[in-house]
Amino acid sequence: MLLSIHRVKLFPPFYLHYRLLETDSKSLRSMNGSRRNSGSSLVSSSSASSNLSHLEEDTWILWGRIVNEWEEVRKKKEKQLKDLVRKGIPHHFRAIVWQLLCNAQNMPIKDQYSELLKMTSPCEKLIRRDIARTYPEHEFFKEKDSLGQEVLFNVMKAYSLVDREVGYCQGSAFIVGLLLMQMPEEEAFCVFVKLMQDYRLRELFKPSMAELGLCMYQFESMIQEQLPELHLHFQAQSFHTSMYASSWFLTIFLTSFPLPVATRMFDIFMCEGLEVVFRVGLAILQMNQTELIQLDMEGMLQHFQRVIPHQLDSGPDKVIQAAYQVKYNAKKMKKLEKDYTTIKTKEMEEQVEIKRLRTENRLLKQRIDTLEKVSAAVSGQVTRAQEAEENYLVKRELATVKQQGEEASAQLEQAKTTIRQLQQQQQAPRYSEESVLQLERELVQARLKEAESQCALKEMQDKILDMEKRNTSLPDDTNVARLQEELIGVKLREAEALTGLKELRQQVRDLEEHWQRHLARTAGRWKDSPRKNTLSELQDELMSVRLREAEAQAELRETRQRMLELETQNQIHSNQLRRAEQESRCLQECVQTLTVQNKDLNVQLQEIKRRQAEIECKSKEEVMAVRLREADNIAAMAELQQQISELEIQKEEGKVQGQLNHTDSSQYIRDLKDQIAELKHEVRLVKLASGPYLVKLEWHSFLLTAVYIKAVQSVISPLTWFCLVVILG
């Protein structure tokens, strides 16, 4: 194994930095603890170096003093501290300054970190799946099962166990990855816990993401107030704020801009919170307002994903300067938060109402189905009731015809008997012939009536048989309670008709008695005087008039009976028509209700389609954002790997230089041999214990060996150095 040339070239600058650090003993003593905790290189020197500019030297000295006097600076010079953070924190100070800004130096949860790693998290599969997507092009994270992926997995797993409500959210891995680029995993875990608790990130990453919706609402209100033309254009194109700004708030621009630019903005975020996201976001929109107004939705998406990130390649100073010219009113943001809470409360109430209406709609549908079944059953019952009414009417008509036939038969028999009696009683042949002719005519009429009655009787019997056949195929009617009142009325009218018929029969009997008496009186008519004959003729005429009167009364009775029957039928039909109208009105009301519900459901369907279109746009945006994040992560991982290597080399060079100044070279070489042997033995043990990390451990062992060789080379002879190389293999 040979050390690569570009890594060997990194040794002199870092060696110089540590020489400068040694010259300032006060800074060294104040920063030793910070170096042990964060692994960062903090340089505070009063002497200038030929390789550093005066500005860089002043910046390092200033930040060294700020770190040394942090509590005092934070309380008394907060404005000056914010100005310095906006200008950028030096790379080697970031780890300790970030910890100081969020007050994460001595957190009790740090001691629980190793125990949390031994536990099992329900989110492990999701974290493993997304680890490779986090900074996929960065050297520190891109290799599968690399050290970077392992420490990122450890931090995300530990937090998912600490905060089970949030668990794991994909965007949070980018923030953790940035922290791991600056500090070891324990410190990164503590800082991430502080960010989630004190910087509103926990609310952003909750499953409901209610805080993200609030940020979108506040940001859109700022656009409407300060960039009204752009806001109108966004509304015209249905270009929602979440389509381009959601990743800004979830990852603090880490997936939207180059890593150096996003790191500068993260410096400000650590100092000032989410306010910087609102300011920088609005500043970016102001800088690109002219171009965005001329684009459609697809063009604006491409502009946000391809054009805007490259605008910041030269540095974020221009955007940061514009961001702090943006108007940001904290009181108004609080008011917007209250308004958003009110809106969301109303939306929740509307959702509850919609659920209730859907439940009622489902119940109404079930009720309609039940009513349809009942309607079908009722229609069958109505049909059976109608057939029962028709059957009753036919039976009634049949009974009437039978009665008429019986009466006609009785009258015929009576007429025959009367004819026989008259034939026996009459002596004069002339009168006997006239009476016989009259009786024969009456007999013919009676027989005609009997024949008609028999025909009507036969027709009625046929109808009854037909109705009985149809009734046998139908189930028994159990729902005719409503017809009982009508039947009672019909029976009353039938009783009246029977009473009238009895009276008519009584009159007929009276007339027959008169007729018999008349015949008895007229038996000896020709023997009486002419005056008596005239009286008899008048009596005959009177009897004829009475007979005609009886016939007229009988016809009147029959007409009244027929009128009663027609009235009964009319009443029955009226009742049927009234029931049909009631059912028709009920059905019309049901149809109107269903029409209104159908319109409401159509409106809801249109709203669901619109939301689905929004979700599809969001998914497209997320896919494009993931692709951009993958491109950014490659560069970020390379930078992180280089930074870690530099820090390790600086640490080992400092140790070697300090030991070479105070010990004998030969004795130190022997100590180095012993340490190298021990390291090799540890490497072998680690190889046996953990196969996946073998290559990474061998690399670190070789890197430490190279540091020792470089340090010893300056104080031992070439021959001794050669022997040392041979021993190291």
Residue pairs with C-beta under 8 A, 6 or more apart in sequence:
1 698
1 702
3 702
3 703
3 706
7 645
7 649
8 706
8 710
10 645
10 646
10 649
11 649
11 653
11 710
13 51
14 41
14 646
14 649
14 650
14 653
15 653
15 657
16 49
16 51
17 41
17 43
17 650
18 650
18 653
18 654
18 657
19 657
20 43
20 45
20 47
20 49
21 27
21 28
21 41
21 42
21 43
21 44
21 45
21 654
22 28
22 657
23 45
23 46
23 47
24 44
24 45
24 46
24 47
24 64
27 42
27 43
27 44
27 45
27 64
27 68
30 44
30 64
30 67
30 68
31 42
31 44
31 64
31 67
31 68
34 40
34 42
34 67
34 96
35 41
35 42
37 96
37 99
37 105
37 187
38 95
38 96
38 99
38 182
38 183
38 184
38 187
39 95
39 183
39 184
39 647
39 651
40 92
40 93
40 94
40 95
40 96
40 182
40 183
40 647
41 92
41 646
41 647
41 650
42 63
42 64
42 67
42 92
42 93
42 96
43 60
43 64
43 92
44 60
44 61
44 63
44 64
44 65
44 67
44 68
45 57
45 60
45 61
45 64
46 61
48 54
48 57
49 57
52 60
59 90
60 90
62 84
63 84
63 89
63 90
63 93
63 97
64 93
66 73
66 81
66 84
66 97
67 93
67 96
67 97
67 100
70 100
73 80
73 81
74 81
74 100
81 271
82 271
82 272
85 97
85 101
85 267
85 268
85 270
85 271
85 272
86 267
86 268
86 320
86 324
88 264
88 267
89 97
89 98
89 267
91 643
94 182
94 263
94 267
95 182
95 183
95 187
97 270
98 104
98 179
98 182
98 183
98 191
98 267
98 270
99 105
99 183
99 187
99 190
99 191
101 270
101 271
102 191
102 194
102 195
102 198
102 199
102 270
103 194
104 187
104 190
104 191
104 193
104 194
107 190
107 193
107 194
109 162
109 189
109 190
109 193
110 186
110 187
110 189
110 190
113 158
113 185
113 186
113 189
116 157
116 158
116 161
116 162
117 154
117 157
117 158
119 161
121 127
121 157
121 160
121 161
121 168
122 160
122 167
123 156
123 157
123 160
123 167
123 168
124 157
126 168
127 153
127 156
127 157
127 160
127 168
127 173
128 153
130 170
130 173
131 141
131 149
131 152
131 153
131 156
131 173
132 144
132 149
133 170
133 626
133 629
133 630
134 141
134 152
134 173
134 174
134 177
134 633
135 141
135 142
135 174
135 177
135 629
135 632
135 633
135 634
135 636
135 637
135 640
136 142
136 630
136 633
136 634
136 637
137 630
137 631
137 632
137 633
137 634
137 635
137 636
137 637
137 638
138 148
138 177
138 633
138 634
138 635
138 636
138 637
138 638
138 639
138 640
138 641
139 637
139 638
139 639
139 640
139 641
139 642
140 146
140 147
140 148
140 180
140 181
140 637
140 638
140 640
140 641
140 644
141 148
141 149
141 152
141 177
141 633
141 636
141 637
141 640
142 633
142 634
142 637
143 149
145 692
145 693
146 696
147 693
147 696
148 177
148 180
148 637
148 640
148 641
150 693
151 180
151 184
151 185
151 188
152 173
152 176
152 177
152 180
154 185
155 176
155 179
155 180
155 185
155 188
155 189
155 192
156 168
156 172
156 173
156 176
158 189
159 166
159 168
159 172
159 176
159 189
159 192
159 193
159 196
160 166
160 167
160 168
162 193
163 196
163 202
165 206
166 196
166 202
166 205
166 206
166 207
167 207
169 205
171 205
171 247
171 250
171 251
171 255
172 192
172 196
172 201
172 205
174 251
174 254
174 255
174 629
175 192
175 195
175 201
175 251
175 252
175 254
176 188
176 192
177 254
177 633
177 636
178 254
178 259
178 262
178 263
178 266
178 636
179 187
179 188
179 191
179 192
180 188
180 640
181 636
181 639
181 640
181 643
182 188
182 643
183 191
195 201
196 202
196 205
199 269
199 273
199 274
200 211
200 273
200 274
203 210
203 211
204 211
204 212
204 215
204 249
204 250
205 250
210 344
212 242
212 246
212 249
212 250
213 340
213 344
214 337
214 340
215 249
215 274
215 277
215 278
216 241
216 242
216 245
216 246
216 249
217 336
217 339
217 340
217 343
218 278
218 333
218 336
218 337
218 340
219 241
219 245
219 278
219 281
219 282
220 231
220 241
221 336
222 278
222 282
222 326
222 328
223 230
223 231
223 234
223 241
223 282
223 285
224 231
226 282
226 286
226 326
226 327
227 282
227 285
227 286
227 289
229 289
229 293
230 285
230 289
230 292
230 293
233 239
233 292
233 293
234 240
234 241
237 296
237 297
237 300
238 297
239 297
239 300
240 614
240 617
242 618
243 301
243 617
243 618
243 621
244 300
244 301
244 304
244 621
245 281
246 618
246 621
247 255
247 256
247 625
248 256
248 277
248 280
248 281
249 274
249 277
251 629
252 262
252 265
252 266
252 269
252 277
253 261
253 262
253 265
253 266
253 277
253 280
254 262
254 266
254 629
254 632
255 625
255 628
255 629
255 632
256 262
256 308
256 309
256 625
256 628
257 265
257 309
257 312
257 316
257 632
258 309
258 312
258 313
258 632
258 635
259 632
259 635
259 636
259 639
260 315
261 312
261 313
261 315
261 316
264 316
264 320
265 276
265 280
265 316
265 320
268 276
268 320
269 276
269 277
275 328
276 323
278 326
278 328
279 323
279 324
279 326
279 328
280 319
280 320
280 323
282 323
282 326
283 319
283 322
283 323
283 325
283 326
284 308
284 319
285 292
286 322
286 326
287 311
287 319
287 322
288 303
288 307
288 308
288 311
291 303
291 307
292 300
292 303
295 303
297 617
301 620
301 621
301 624
305 624
305 625
305 628
309 628
312 319
354 604
357 600
361 597
361 601
364 593
364 594
364 597
368 590
368 594
371 590
375 583
375 587
378 479
378 583
381 477
381 478
381 479
382 576
382 579
383 474
384 474
384 475
384 477
385 477
385 479
385 480
385 483
386 576
387 467
387 470
387 471
387 474
388 471
388 477
388 480
388 483
389 483
389 572
390 467
391 464
391 467
391 468
391 471
392 487
393 569
394 460
394 463
394 464
394 467
395 464
396 494
397 460
398 457
398 460
398 461
398 463
398 464
401 453
401 456
401 457
401 460
402 457
404 449
404 453
405 450
405 453
405 454
405 457
408 446
408 449
408 450
408 453
409 450
411 446
412 443
412 446
412 447
412 450
414 512
415 439
415 442
415 443
415 446
416 443
418 439
418 512
419 435
419 436
419 439
419 440
419 443
422 432
422 435
422 436
422 439
422 519
423 432
423 436
425 519
425 520
425 523
426 432
426 435
426 523
427 523
428 526
431 522
482 575
486 568
486 571
486 572
486 575
489 568
489 571
490 568
493 564
493 567
493 568
496 564
497 557
497 560
497 561
497 564
500 557
500 560
500 561
501 557
504 550
504 553
504 554
504 557
507 550
507 553
508 550
508 554
511 546
511 547
511 550
514 543
514 546
515 543
518 539
518 540
518 543
521 536
521 539
522 536
522 540
525 532
525 533
525 536
526 533
528 536
645 703
648 700
648 703
649 703
649 707
652 703
652 704
652 707
652 708
652 711
653 707
653 710
653 711
656 707
656 708
656 710
656 711
656 712
657 711
659 668
660 668
660 711
660 712
660 714
660 715
663 671
665 712
665 715
665 716
668 712
669 712
669 716
669 720
669 724
672 708
672 712
672 724
673 724
673 727
675 708
676 705
676 708
676 727
676 728
679 701
679 704
679 705
680 701
683 697
683 698
683 701
686 693
686 694
686 697
687 694
687 697
690 697
705 728
709 721
709 724
709 725
709 728
712 721
712 724
713 721
716 724
